[in-house]
């Protein structure tokens, strides 16, 4: 991870984009009196998005398991769905 100020990134954008995409470097762009931003490769971004989706899915499974343990389920016979 490398942190650079806004002026440096502006003057050397290609170099830092290459560091992010080719070397997997996370680049933090620091800005005076503004919120900082991060440059990362598309591959790293996609991995983060996948992790978020997986965390949501696991949370849903945990909630379902808790409902089962709490007795919050209804068991039906398959015959109940036949015509």
N, C-alpha and C positions, 0 to 999 in steps of 0.2 A: 504494500500500500504506500502510495506517495501522495503528499499534499503539496499543491502549488497554488500560487495566487492567481487571480483572474487575469492580470496583465501578462504573466508568463504563459498561461494557457492560450491566451489570444495570440501571442506572438509565435507559439510553437504548437499549434493545435494538431497538426499532422503527427508530430513526434509523439505526443501524448495519446492520441488515438491509436497509433501503432503499438504503443506500450500496452494499452488496454486490450486490443484485439489480438496481437501477436504473442505477447508475453503474459497475458492473463493478469496484468497489473490493474489494481483498482486505483483510480486517480480521483482524489478529493480536490475540488476547486474551491478555494477559500475566497470569500468576498467580504470586503469591509462593510460592516453594518447591513449585510444581507445574509440570507440563509445560504449555507454551503450546498454544493451539489456534487454528485458523484458521476464519474464516467467509468463504465465497465463494458466488457465485451457483450455482444448479443448472446453468446453461449452462456456466460455467467448470469445474465439477466433471465434467460430461459430456465436455467437451473433454479434460480430463486423463485420464479413463478411456479415451477413444478413443486417445489418444496411447500409453498403456500397452499397450493391445491391439495397436496397430500395431507398437510396439517388439518385442513378443513374436513377432508374425508375421514381422517382418523378421529377427529372430534365428533363427527356424526356417528361413527361406529361406537365410540365411547358412550355417547348419549343413549344409543340404542341398547347397548349392553346394560347400562344403568336402569333403563326402563324394564328390561327383562328381569333383572335382579329385584326390582321393586314390585314386580308382579303386574306391571302395566301392559300386559299383552293379552290378546284374546286368541285362543286356539280354536280353530274351526276344522271340521272334517271336510275333506274334499267333496264328499257327497253333497254338502250344502251348496256347492256351486254348480251342480249338475241340473239340467232341465228335467 
